Amino acid sequence: MKDLNYALYDIVEMKKEHPCKARSKRFQIVRVGADIKIKCLGCGNTIMLSRDSFNKSFKKVIEHKEDII
């Protein structure tokens, strides 16, 4: 079972790359709730995913950010 310890503003790696010009697999978590909003670090677009679909496509936490207020 994989480690699902992620928090707001963490940099995460997903299993599939974003279909943008940068082809980035790295995203920053922007919102956490019933849905999770992530921002592509390649192009800056945001994507809203349900928590279940995020957990399925989530690979690992690359960098843990402290809460920014």
Summary of the structure (lengths in Angstrom):
residues: 69
radius of gyration: 11.1
end to end distance: 32.2
largest distance: 32.3
contacts: 184
relative contact order: 0.32
helix: 10%
strand: 41%
